[in-house]
Amino acid sequence: MLHSPEIWAGEIHCQTHWGPEDIAAECWLEAANALQLPVAELAMDFEVHSSLEGHWLANYRACPQSLAKAYVAQLNALDLQPDAITCASQKDELELAWGLQPGVMAEALRLPCSGELASHYFNLFKEDTPC
């Protein structure tokens, strides 16, 4: 679960003649430009909705693929295989949807402490492994 400073969020006003492929391409290009990374090094997702004025808007979120891969490695240490990666601002909605106690997501998906390795990160029950 990515934290706000780690993920770029943007919005694009869609042209009326754009199709789904055009919107996706524009989101990729905008994110690559904003993050100063090649498109091939990005992880990105977007959604299209209508504004109050009736115009189509595409909201996108992007980050370096290397960052997303690091989070997936941490989750794999828990034997979890995520279908999607989202941003930390969504944790309250996820906790509610999954019927979890407040704060569970924040603790489960916290960043590792300095010096922690992925293989030891979630090993909370060994006394010889500080967390």
Order of alpha helices (4+ residues) and beta strands (2+ residues): beta-alpha-beta-beta-alpha-alpha-alpha-alpha
